[in-house]
Amino acid sequence: MKLATIWGGFVGFAVAFAAGLFAGREPLMLLLDACFASAVGGWFFQWWHRMFLRSVRAAVSVQQANLPREETPTGSEGKHTRRT
């Protein structure tokens, strides 16, 4: 999750900085806007990453619930028992 937050902050900063340069903002206001966008971008990516992981976990649990169960033999031989 830390990596998603870092990437979100970087993307937010880069997009706001580029948009401010394109719009012709003052340098101080440009950096201030980019800093706020960095915080918002980091929060947004963190939220998105959390939602993504939650949906992947739900999909995996549904998939595992639908798998057929293997029946274990009732004999005394285990999986790693040597046969001679």
C-alpha positions, 0 to 999 in steps of 0.5 A: 500500500505504501508503494501505491501511495508514493506513486499516487503522490508522484502522479498527482504532483507531476500532473498538477505541475505540468498543468500549472506550467501549461496554464502559466501559473506563478512558480510559488502557486504552481508548487503549492498546487502541486503539493496539494495534488500530491497529497490528494493523489496519494490518498486517491491511489491508496483508496483505489489500491485498497478497493482493488485488493478487496475485490481480488480477495473476494474473487479468490474466496468465491473461486475457492468456495466453488472448487470441488472438495477432495475426499481424503482416504480413510486408510492409515496411509498418509500422503508421505508414507513409504510403501515397500 
